[in-house]
Amino acid sequence: MNFNSNLVLVTGAAGWLGSRLVESLVRGLPDHDALREPRPDLRIRVLLLPGQDATALRKLSDRVEIVTGNMRNVEDCVRFTAGSKGVTLFHTAGIIHPRRVSEFYAVNRDGTVNLLDAAIRAGVKRAVVVSSNSPCGCNPHPDHLFDELSPYHPYMNYGRSKMEMELAVKQRADRIETVIIRAPWFYGPNQPPRQTLFFKMIRDGKAPIVGSGATLRSMAYVDNLCQGLILAAITGHAKGQIYWIADRKPYSMNEIINTIERLLETEFSQKCAHKRMRLPGIASEVAWLADKTLQTLGLYHQKIHVLSEMNKTIACSVTRAEMELGYQPAVALEEGMRRSLRWCAENGQHF
């Protein structure tokens, strides 16, 4: 891992992606030959919110330095980026399921602006910023794949907050090298309880299928995503670019749920109900209307929002990342879900 400096900065290091990225920087990525061996002298400074548990990060390596602060606070951002001239910043922090709509903008847009402005003053060389599929919304037809030229069409306020974040990043690209990584729904080790609940719903026959279940979703195994982030950091000509990072092909909801169900039974000794909670396509449209109404009032409801997307195609192409970054999504759905389930079993997240 050929970084310009022996220090990197990581936000969101207590989160799903951020924690796995820190592990990848410390231990290397065994599924990718060029990133298999970590840089042994690399120091990793992470930003954690006050009260977030740092136990796992402290155990991981004594090269992990923990700074407590909040991106909403300019002074905390300045303190986090101090003494980091010429280093790389990985910005994985963000909010997906808040209580109120205003938090999307306070964290995803304004927090990123605070962080980048502090990084520019400190002389940070490159910022690799994690975005989402949501700034582009949903595919216009079932056979369409988003690419880096797809126009903005943000989905609800989360998508708009990420779009405005991307625009703020682009506005600063003349003062700091930037790379934007668009990540879809990801899966894999270090997952939060909400993902484990999804596994339980599948086992118990309560997993929702809206319509036929044939609509496609791009997903990213979390180590594939870490690979893309690191390659974006160390590839010179990635400067100023946007890349979609996901598994090589999208999956249908039927394929996702069937794969998890099969693994639960055949490899994890779980008896599955072999049922689905089937809902008509209009259920997502009703949820969309309810979601839009709530968000207009400044409120957010996670389950309604998730249901509103479930009859929609959200799929992307990773061709540009493969060609320009050397991205190789080595892990696909079955092996990735196998590793996810094994991680749950080994870390007390019982399904």
RAZIDA-V537351 format. One line per field, one symbol per residue. ss: DSSP state (2 for helix, 1 for strand, 0 for the rest). A space follows every 50 residues. Layout:
BEGIN
ss->???
END
This chain:
BEGIN
ss->00000011111000022222222222200000222000000011111100 00002222220001111100000222222220000001111000000001 02222222222222222222220001111111022200000000010000 00000222222222222222200000111111101110000022222222 22200001110000011011122222222222220222000111100000 11222222222222222000000000111002222222222222220010 02222222200001010022222220000000222222222222220000 0
END
